[in-house]
């Protein structure tokens, strides 16, 4: 089983709820899981040889939540090529805004630029269609759990 760090960027708590549900599902699959609400670069680096799940909402004009900006900046400015990183990504957004899931797409692009290997497809959840994001995320996490074993 895998050791998984869940890195969360949330504003109103929906991304954290999704992350906590993911934590429960992944533990049921036998994985060792820890959720980071305001992660540091050291937290990230501790999981670079394991598995990372990023769960983030989007704010303003397609930006990351304040809680995730320091980690994103540290990765961009201080970390180079990281092909050992395996990750999944759940992006929350609202399609009535121009930059739907922009925060998640921004983080995914950064990880791809660093050479990280995405496990599975990015899950984008539209708040307009799914006001309870965990209804969509839980089945995705169930499938993703088997990909990281």
JOTA-V481548 format. One record per residue. N is the residue number from 1. SS is DSSP state (h for helix, s for strand, l for the rest). PSI is psi in whole degrees, -180 to 180 (NA if undefined). NEAR is the number of other ideal C-beta (glycine too) atoms within 12 Angstrom. Layout:
# JOTA-V481548
((N/SS/PSI/NEAR) (N/SS/PSI/NEAR))
This chain:
# JOTA-V481548
((1/l/161/17) (2/l/158/29) (3/s/121/23) (4/s/130/39) (5/s/127/39) (6/s/118/46) (7/s/121/49) (8/s/137/41) (9/s/113/44) (10/l/155/33) (11/l/-56/26) (12/l/3/19) (13/l/-10/20) (14/h/-42/35) (15/h/-36/44) (16/h/-41/32) (17/h/-45/28) (18/h/-43/42) (19/h/-41/43) (20/h/-38/28) (21/h/-42/32) (22/h/-42/45) (23/h/-47/32) (24/h/-46/22) (25/h/-46/30) (26/h/-38/39) (27/h/-40/22) (28/h/-28/17) (29/l/4/24) (30/l/7/16) (31/l/153/29) (32/s/121/18) (33/s/141/32) (34/s/135/28) (35/s/135/31) (36/s/113/33) (37/l/-35/28) (38/l/75/20) (39/l/148/33) (40/l/169/21) (41/h/-36/23) (42/h/-40/16) (43/h/-47/25) (44/h/-49/37) (45/h/-29/23) (46/h/-20/19) (47/l/5/34) (48/l/-23/29) (49/l/8/18) (50/l/-129/27) (51/s/141/37) (52/s/137/46) (53/s/122/51) (54/s/128/50) (55/s/114/53) (56/s/145/51) (57/l/-178/43) (58/l/141/39) (59/s/163/29) (60/l/-121/19) (61/l/52/14) (62/l/28/24) (63/s/167/26) (64/l/153/41) (65/l/153/37) (66/h/-37/20) (67/h/-20/29) (68/h/-14/41) (69/h/-44/25) (70/h/-41/24) (71/h/-46/36) (72/h/-47/33) (73/h/-41/19) (74/h/-40/21) (75/h/-45/36) (76/h/-43/22) (77/h/-25/14) (78/h/-9/17) (79/l/132/25) (80/l/-137/15) (81/l/127/14) (82/l/67/26) (83/l/-14/18) (84/l/-15/19) (85/l/126/34) (86/s/132/30) (87/s/160/40) (88/s/162/43) (89/s/130/47) (90/s/121/48) (91/s/130/43) (92/s/140/50) (93/s/-175/40) (94/l/115/29) (95/l/-7/19) (96/l/-7/12) (97/l/152/21) (98/l/-39/13) (99/l/61/21) (100/l/127/24) (101/l/29/37) (102/h/-37/29) (103/h/-48/42) (104/h/-41/45) (105/h/-38/25) (106/h/-47/35) (107/h/-42/46) (108/h/-44/30) (109/h/-40/24) (110/h/-45/32) (111/h/-39/36) (112/h/-41/21) (113/h/-32/19) (114/l/-4/28) (115/l/10/18) (116/l/154/31) (117/s/115/21) (118/s/133/30) (119/l/115/29) (120/l/-178/23) (121/l/156/16) (122/l/135/31) (123/s/120/36) (124/s/126/31) (125/s/125/37) (126/s/115/25) (127/l/-25/27) (128/l/-40/16) (129/l/-28/17) (130/l/84/23) (131/l/-17/16) (132/l/89/17) (133/l/-27/40) (134/h/-23/30) (135/h/-34/19) (136/h/-39/26) (137/h/-36/38) (138/h/-48/28) (139/h/-36/19) (140/h/-46/33) (141/h/-39/40) (142/h/-47/22) (143/h/-43/22) (144/h/-35/35) (145/h/-36/30) (146/h/-23/20) (147/h/-24/24) (148/l/4/34) (149/l/NA/17))
